[in-house]
Amino acid sequence: MNSPKSYRLASLALALAFITGLTAFSEIPPRHHAATTSKPQTAARAKSATRASTRSASHRTTARAIRRTTIAAAPRGRRGARARLAVRRTRYQERFTGNSFADLDNLTLGDISQGEDPTVRAAALQALGNMNGTALAIDPSSGRILAMVNQKLALSPGAEPCSTIKLSVALAALEEGIITRDTPVNLGGHYRVTLTEALAHSNNLYFETLGRSLGFERVKHYANQFGLGELAGYNIQGEQLGTYPDHELPASAGGVGRMCSFGESVSMTPLQLGAMVAAIANGGTLYYLQHPQTPDEVATFVPKVKRILDIAPLIPDMHPGMAAAVQYGTARSLRASFNEFPVMGKTGTCSNNGVRYGWFGSYADTPTGRIVTVIFLEGGRPTFGPKAAELTGQFYKALYDRAYFTPKSQLQPEATTGTR
């Protein structure tokens, strides 16, 4: 029989193990998780279960896997029975004040769409539906914004980038030679993860480790090079600037590691994420995004290059992880709606002051060229990164159904719609 003192120590020890497991393998920051109890010597078993659970893209699945392990490892006897019951009753709880749903007419009130591609805009409106968010589509070969639904939100000061910040961190670590695609990064004990799996499952501990290896100055340098902390658009009226801090978070708040796993203290706009993903999609050209407002501006459109990024040799190392996120990782919900051609992307989920954010930035390899899409949602419990990925799948499906990706030479004259 365990003594009350040893039992209390055991409870505290596994509570820490439980929180650590959730923090390492979820897109939700650790401040939003609850703890549980068990014996201290079972921490390794909890960690083992956590490793297995990373095959799931859902933080809820991760929590359940850890909970099952802690139940099985609880002390025997009456105290153990009570502990197991308490663990079973433990649930992830967070109170939200944000509303995930809104009237689409209100969201798009004031949008200037005369210079947008009508087919792309119609598909974006259809995909977004009644979700409170914005949908952005970009031609990565020129920086032209094809559609921007809910322009008030798209041009706002932005929000915490959540796990989409991992794209810039991965590129920085590759450029600095800290990793390659196949480098196994030690995350403790004998547990090692490669870049592909870390991107696919949005492994927080992996990117915290990279961030600490890079150091704040290098992390900030590359983030700024990729467009964070500066306007993404060229003369887009109403565009506001996101922020990238000049100083590292204090160690008590997670330091540079937390900045590299959730983008803590960073504010990113949908346009900034779109410009960065477009640069990955086109091989390294960071364009100024432009939003033509009339048919004449479309006819006279000229791309404007902000800078050339030396990332072309790094993209082959990024591609498998971004593709795996859609194939079996955090963005696999996209495939329920669309699976006609490859899509590469990165999800992000986090919350702040009762509002949850859901990000998904992606590009698709289509028969008519690549297209970049950013969907950003804000609200409550129904809002998260995989939901944004699901809506992106619906967007691509809507375009596919409208024959948007069919080469014009294969279209009948009356079936031709939209422009690229």
Wavefront OBJ file of the C-alpha trace (Angstrom):
o trace
v 0.000 0.000 0.000
v 1.350 3.429 -0.955
v 1.674 6.019 1.813
v -0.267 9.298 1.456
v 3.012 11.201 1.067
v 4.388 8.966 -1.666
v 1.046 9.020 -3.419
v 0.995 12.813 -3.455
v 4.521 12.871 -4.874
v 3.479 10.355 -7.504
v 0.505 12.467 -8.493
v 2.652 15.572 -8.897
v 5.263 13.746 -10.966
v 2.851 12.363 -13.504
v 0.977 15.630 -13.720
v 4.206 17.127 -15.036
v 4.654 14.222 -17.436
v 1.124 14.658 -18.735
v 1.553 18.376 -19.393
v 4.931 17.796 -21.049
v 3.459 15.182 -23.357
v 0.667 17.442 -24.520
v 2.965 20.420 -24.956
v 5.431 18.497 -27.087
v 3.011 17.061 -29.611
v 0.060 19.402 -29.900
v -0.652 22.665 -31.663
v -2.366 23.919 -28.499
v -0.053 25.818 -26.121
v 0.554 24.216 -22.696
v -1.391 26.840 -20.781
v -4.576 25.319 -22.182
v -4.161 21.756 -20.894
v -5.138 20.011 -17.656
v -2.954 17.650 -15.625
v -3.554 14.188 -14.210
v -2.011 11.805 -11.662
v 0.040 8.601 -11.361
v 3.284 7.107 -10.033
v 6.592 8.867 -10.819
v 8.282 5.730 -12.119
v 5.678 5.530 -14.887
v 6.783 8.780 -16.567
v 8.813 6.833 -19.127
v 5.759 4.768 -20.005
v 3.703 7.944 -20.391
v 6.400 9.361 -22.655
v 6.369 6.167 -24.728
v 2.625 6.439 -25.185
v 3.027 10.076 -26.157
v 5.489 9.142 -28.881
v 3.041 6.671 -30.335
v 0.267 9.213 -30.193
v 2.121 11.641 -32.473
v 0.898 9.565 -35.393
v -2.431 11.295 -34.833
v -2.927 14.857 -35.989
v -5.386 15.664 -33.237
v -4.357 16.957 -29.825
v -7.444 15.219 -28.425
v -6.097 11.860 -29.609
v -2.790 12.667 -27.947
v -4.539 13.471 -24.690
v -6.518 10.235 -24.793
v -3.375 8.186 -25.413
v -1.646 9.719 -22.401
v -4.765 9.322 -20.276
v -4.979 5.594 -21.069
v -1.349 5.130 -20.059
v -1.759 6.973 -16.780
v -4.879 4.967 -15.941
v -3.055 1.710 -16.541
v -0.088 2.853 -14.453
v -2.047 4.148 -11.464
v -1.289 2.624 -8.017
v -3.196 -0.514 -7.062
v -5.818 -0.661 -4.353
v -8.414 1.910 -3.345
v -6.156 4.891 -3.939
v -5.330 3.596 -7.393
v -8.995 3.087 -8.186
v -9.778 6.665 -7.181
v -6.824 7.936 -9.220
v -7.930 6.008 -12.287
v -11.453 7.371 -11.945
v -10.119 10.925 -11.605
v -8.004 10.504 -14.732
v -10.969 9.199 -16.716
v -12.936 12.262 -15.700
v -10.125 14.629 -16.727
v -11.129 16.579 -19.808
v -9.509 19.313 -21.855
v -11.501 22.413 -20.974
v -11.124 25.989 -22.110
v -13.679 28.759 -22.101
v -14.049 30.778 -25.273
v -15.761 34.096 -25.794
v -15.149 34.249 -29.556
v -17.868 33.328 -32.039
v -16.835 30.874 -34.748
v -19.768 31.710 -37.012
v -20.930 34.864 -38.767
v -23.206 36.043 -41.523
v -21.244 35.979 -44.777
v -22.899 39.161 -46.073
v -21.638 41.022 -43.008
v -18.164 39.546 -43.358
v -17.833 40.677 -46.962
v -19.465 44.081 -46.537
v -17.101 46.621 -48.059
v -14.994 44.065 -49.975
v -13.620 45.429 -53.261
v -13.866 42.545 -55.707
v -14.106 44.093 -59.176
v -10.500 43.179 -59.999
v -10.621 39.664 -58.541
v -11.009 36.419 -60.429
v -14.771 35.789 -60.192
v -14.406 32.009 -60.247
v -11.852 32.016 -57.444
v -13.890 34.426 -55.348
v -17.039 32.344 -55.768
v -15.159 29.212 -54.664
v -13.686 31.016 -51.652
v -17.113 32.287 -50.601
v -18.558 28.799 -50.954
v -15.766 27.228 -48.897
v -15.797 29.789 -46.086
v -19.561 29.500 -45.702
v -20.682 30.799 -42.322
v -17.301 30.486 -40.612
v -15.885 33.639 -39.053
v -12.697 34.089 -41.027
v -10.979 35.176 -44.207
v -9.967 33.317 -47.362
v -7.094 34.488 -49.539
v -5.972 33.080 -52.906
v -2.719 34.142 -54.593
v -0.976 33.434 -57.879
v 2.557 32.613 -56.629
v 4.095 33.295 -60.044
v 3.221 36.995 -59.839
v 1.979 37.914 -56.366
v -1.459 38.800 -57.691
v -4.265 38.335 -55.170
v -6.928 36.392 -57.052
v -9.497 36.693 -54.273
v -9.666 38.116 -50.762
v -12.860 37.356 -48.850
v -13.540 39.394 -45.701
v -10.957 42.032 -46.449
v -11.423 43.720 -43.083
v -9.954 40.671 -41.359
v -7.372 39.924 -44.053
v -5.972 43.468 -43.768
v -6.146 43.625 -39.963
v -3.066 43.721 -37.671
v -3.148 39.934 -37.676
v -2.876 37.392 -34.890
v -0.495 34.915 -33.319
v 0.692 32.671 -36.174
v 0.461 29.548 -34.010
v 2.229 26.592 -35.637
v 2.506 28.187 -39.077
v 5.584 29.952 -37.655
v 7.312 26.576 -37.988
v 7.718 27.157 -41.732
v 10.107 30.072 -41.211
v 11.923 28.250 -38.381
v 12.435 25.164 -40.545
v 13.798 27.247 -43.429
v 16.147 29.069 -41.043
v 17.499 25.828 -39.579
v 18.008 24.367 -43.052
v 19.779 27.495 -44.287
v 22.082 27.527 -41.240
v 22.969 23.868 -41.747
v 21.590 22.809 -38.367
v 19.437 20.113 -39.985
v 18.611 18.439 -43.268
v 15.353 16.724 -44.069
v 16.652 13.429 -42.688
v 18.538 14.700 -39.637
v 17.182 12.935 -36.522
v 16.841 15.582 -33.817
v 17.132 14.211 -30.286
v 14.146 15.289 -28.200
v 15.169 13.414 -25.076
v 16.347 9.913 -24.296
v 16.337 7.809 -27.438
v 13.483 9.733 -29.049
v 14.438 11.358 -32.359
v 12.350 13.093 -35.013
v 13.102 14.229 -38.572
v 11.891 17.421 -40.228
v 9.330 15.584 -42.364
v 7.566 14.048 -39.370
v 7.882 17.236 -37.327
v 6.120 19.260 -40.031
v 3.539 16.549 -40.646
v 2.520 16.310 -36.989
v 3.460 19.850 -35.914
v 5.848 18.641 -33.218
v 6.303 21.533 -30.799
v 9.308 20.144 -28.954
v 11.174 19.672 -32.246
v 10.784 23.318 -33.231
v 11.526 24.557 -29.731
v 14.791 22.629 -29.977
v 15.580 24.187 -33.361
v 14.765 27.639 -32.001
v 17.158 27.282 -29.095
v 19.871 26.028 -31.454
v 19.372 28.998 -33.768
v 19.076 31.631 -31.050
v 16.769 34.631 -31.132
v 18.835 36.850 -33.421
v 18.996 34.311 -36.227
v 15.329 33.348 -35.783
v 14.313 36.992 -36.073
v 16.623 37.645 -39.035
v 15.086 34.890 -41.127
v 11.527 35.683 -40.067
v 12.061 39.262 -41.255
v 13.623 38.040 -44.493
v 10.554 35.919 -45.151
v 8.333 38.969 -44.704
v 7.205 38.926 -41.089
v 7.203 42.335 -39.435
v 6.689 44.256 -42.687
v 3.813 45.015 -45.051
v 3.211 42.191 -47.512
v 1.199 44.199 -50.003
v 2.018 46.951 -52.458
v -0.273 49.961 -52.046
v -3.113 47.868 -50.663
v -5.356 50.404 -48.995
v -6.141 49.534 -45.388
v -3.405 46.905 -44.947
v -2.053 46.934 -41.413
v 1.295 45.737 -40.171
v 1.859 42.650 -38.094
v 4.650 42.691 -35.527
v 7.802 40.745 -34.841
v 9.351 41.617 -31.463
v 12.848 43.024 -31.085
v 13.538 40.997 -27.964
v 13.313 37.358 -27.001
v 10.582 36.221 -24.660
v 11.809 35.828 -21.077
v 12.748 32.306 -20.063
v 9.769 32.181 -17.709
v 7.483 32.624 -20.744
v 9.210 29.974 -22.833
v 11.945 32.044 -24.467
v 12.822 31.648 -28.121
v 11.579 28.052 -28.031
v 8.003 29.175 -27.452
v 8.357 31.784 -30.188
v 9.368 29.022 -32.613
v 6.631 26.543 -31.739
v 3.603 28.851 -31.420
v 4.808 32.243 -32.557
v 4.272 33.596 -29.064
v 4.459 37.444 -29.038
v 4.418 37.516 -32.869
v 1.504 38.975 -34.845
v 1.190 37.751 -38.437
v -1.325 38.790 -41.081
v -2.932 36.449 -43.628
v -1.146 38.403 -46.373
v 2.239 37.815 -44.728
v 1.634 34.062 -44.516
v 0.391 34.072 -48.103
v 3.507 35.868 -49.363
v 5.811 33.445 -47.511
v 3.993 30.335 -48.790
v 4.018 31.819 -52.299
v 7.814 32.216 -52.063
v 8.103 28.541 -51.106
v 5.780 27.595 -53.955
v 7.671 29.561 -56.634
v 11.211 28.715 -55.564
v 12.224 31.784 -53.584
v 10.757 34.986 -55.052
v 9.080 37.085 -52.384
v 6.626 39.222 -54.329
v 4.788 42.240 -53.115
v 1.191 41.084 -53.069
v -1.043 43.212 -55.275
v -4.819 43.392 -55.264
v -6.137 44.808 -58.548
v -9.397 46.666 -58.005
v -10.648 47.111 -61.576
v -10.514 45.134 -64.839
v -8.143 47.797 -66.206
v -5.724 47.172 -63.341
v -5.867 43.464 -64.128
v -5.091 44.126 -67.779
v -2.065 46.279 -66.909
v -0.860 44.184 -63.970
v 2.929 44.064 -63.521
v 4.512 41.841 -60.795
v 6.696 43.591 -58.226
v 9.522 41.684 -56.550
v 10.339 42.553 -52.952
v 13.426 40.340 -52.687
v 14.858 37.040 -53.877
v 15.252 34.495 -51.087
v 18.046 31.943 -51.333
v 15.767 29.055 -50.448
v 15.512 27.115 -53.723
v 17.982 24.431 -52.508
v 15.986 24.094 -49.260
v 12.524 23.568 -50.727
v 13.082 19.866 -51.575
v 13.650 19.336 -47.838
v 10.447 21.238 -46.955
v 8.201 19.662 -49.551
v 7.839 16.145 -48.047
v 6.797 17.441 -44.614
v 4.275 19.906 -46.015
v 2.866 17.171 -48.252
v 2.757 14.704 -45.356
v 0.759 17.175 -43.273
v -2.017 16.805 -45.847
v -1.543 13.105 -46.521
v -1.634 11.871 -42.918
v -0.809 14.737 -40.566
v -2.535 17.728 -39.046
v -4.137 18.811 -42.350
v -5.440 15.424 -43.436
v -9.020 16.707 -43.115
v -8.407 18.440 -46.468
v -8.385 15.076 -48.249
v -11.969 14.364 -47.196
v -13.048 17.080 -49.660
v -10.317 17.003 -52.277
v -7.684 14.542 -53.440
v -7.278 15.244 -57.153
v -3.716 16.584 -57.064
v -0.971 17.270 -54.480
v -1.457 19.957 -51.848
v 1.326 21.070 -49.492
v 0.628 23.081 -46.375
v 0.925 23.849 -42.677
v -1.764 24.203 -40.039
v -1.761 26.354 -36.929
v -3.979 26.312 -33.838
v -3.741 28.389 -30.667
v -5.821 30.778 -28.580
v -5.525 34.034 -26.690
v -7.909 35.732 -24.266
v -10.820 33.446 -25.060
v -10.424 33.554 -28.856
v -9.133 30.564 -30.786
v -7.241 30.922 -34.064
v -7.159 28.414 -36.887
v -4.644 28.824 -39.729
v -3.879 26.885 -42.871
v -1.467 28.072 -45.548
v -1.011 25.873 -48.609
v -0.177 25.617 -52.264
v -1.514 23.139 -54.803
v 0.202 21.634 -57.844
v -2.487 21.855 -60.523
v -2.481 21.147 -64.270
v -2.634 24.917 -64.862
v 0.084 25.914 -62.381
v 0.334 26.488 -58.653
v -2.133 28.397 -56.520
v -1.604 29.536 -52.918
v -4.426 29.627 -50.395
v -4.554 30.990 -46.848
v -7.588 30.466 -44.650
v -7.594 32.116 -41.258
v -10.410 31.515 -38.771
v -11.087 33.038 -35.391
v -13.728 32.182 -32.831
v -14.323 29.502 -30.249
v -14.116 25.734 -29.943
v -15.072 24.881 -33.578
v -12.138 27.012 -34.787
v -8.773 25.294 -35.275
v -6.149 24.573 -37.914
v -7.578 21.276 -39.214
v -10.910 23.035 -39.805
v -9.134 25.646 -41.922
v -7.523 22.770 -43.856
v -10.933 21.166 -44.355
v -12.314 24.421 -45.786
v -9.277 24.683 -48.063
v -10.145 21.256 -49.456
v -13.651 22.523 -50.146
v -12.169 25.564 -51.887
v -10.029 23.431 -54.193
v -12.999 21.134 -54.826
v -15.206 24.099 -55.770
v -12.580 25.294 -58.256
v -12.182 21.781 -59.642
v -15.938 21.451 -60.135
v -15.885 24.734 -62.060
v -13.189 23.330 -64.394
v -10.772 25.981 -63.158
v -7.845 23.580 -63.276
v -8.623 22.274 -66.738
v -6.248 23.665 -69.380
v -8.091 26.074 -71.655
v -7.179 24.019 -74.716
v -9.341 21.201 -73.313
v -12.360 23.375 -72.538
v -15.369 23.934 -74.731
v -15.806 27.678 -75.408
v -18.995 27.890 -73.364
v -17.370 26.147 -70.374
v -14.486 28.591 -70.003
v -14.776 30.558 -66.755
v -12.492 32.841 -64.791
v -8.982 34.068 -65.510
v -5.547 33.223 -64.137
l 1 2 3 4 5 6 7 8 9 10 11 12 13 14 15 16 17 18 19 20 21 22 23 24 25 26 27 28 29 30 31 32 33 34 35 36 37 38 39 40 41 42 43 44 45 46 47 48 49 50 51 52 53 54 55 56 57 58 59 60 61 62 63 64 65 66 67 68 69 70 71 72 73 74 75 76 77 78 79 80 81 82 83 84 85 86 87 88 89 90 91 92 93 94 95 96 97 98 99 100 101 102 103 104 105 106 107 108 109 110 111 112 113 114 115 116 117 118 119 120 121 122 123 124 125 126 127 128 129 130 131 132 133 134 135 136 137 138 139 140 141 142 143 144 145 146 147 148 149 150 151 152 153 154 155 156 157 158 159 160 161 162 163 164 165 166 167 168 169 170 171 172 173 174 175 176 177 178 179 180 181 182 183 184 185 186 187 188 189 190 191 192 193 194 195 196 197 198 199 200 201 202 203 204 205 206 207 208 209 210 211 212 213 214 215 216 217 218 219 220 221 222 223 224 225 226 227 228 229 230 231 232 233 234 235 236 237 238 239 240 241 242 243 244 245 246 247 248 249 250 251 252 253 254 255 256 257 258 259 260 261 262 263 264 265 266 267 268 269 270 271 272 273 274 275 276 277 278 279 280 281 282 283 284 285 286 287 288 289 290 291 292 293 294 295 296 297 298 299 300 301 302 303 304 305 306 307 308 309 310 311 312 313 314 315 316 317 318 319 320 321 322 323 324 325 326 327 328 329 330 331 332 333 334 335 336 337 338 339 340 341 342 343 344 345 346 347 348 349 350 351 352 353 354 355 356 357 358 359 360 361 362 363 364 365 366 367 368 369 370 371 372 373 374 375 376 377 378 379 380 381 382 383 384 385 386 387 388 389 390 391 392 393 394 395 396 397 398 399 400 401 402 403 404 405 406 407 408 409 410 411 412 413 414 415 416 417 418 419 420
